[in-house]
């Protein structure tokens, strides 16, 4: 059960990191468009 909890937390962190990266890329892209 502990192993499953660790795996679940790791998966959630992976998804969260991916989401944050995607948001930052989107914001960065919009800033680049606005600056151009």
C-alpha positions in Angstrom: 0.0 0.0 0.0 2.9 2.4 0.8 4.4 1.6 -2.5 1.2 2.4 -4.3 1.0 5.7 -2.4 4.5 6.6 -3.4 3.8 5.7 -7.1 0.6 7.8 -7.0 2.4 10.8 -5.6 5.2 10.4 -8.2 2.6 10.3 -11.0 0.7 13.3 -9.7 4.0 15.3 -9.4 4.9 14.3 -13.0 1.6 15.5 -14.3 1.8 18.7 -12.3 5.3 19.4 -13.6 4.1 18.8 -17.2 1.1 21.1 -16.7 3.2 23.9 -15.2 5.7 23.5 -18.1 3.0 23.7 -20.7 1.5 26.8 -19.0 4.8 28.5 -18.9 5.5 27.7 -22.5 2.0 29.1 -23.5 2.6 32.2 -21.5 6.1 32.6 -22.9 4.7 32.1 -26.5 2.1 34.8 -25.9 4.6 37.2 -24.5 6.8 36.6 -27.6 3.9 37.3 -29.9 3.0 40.5 -28.0 6.6 41.7 -28.1 7.0 41.1 -31.8 
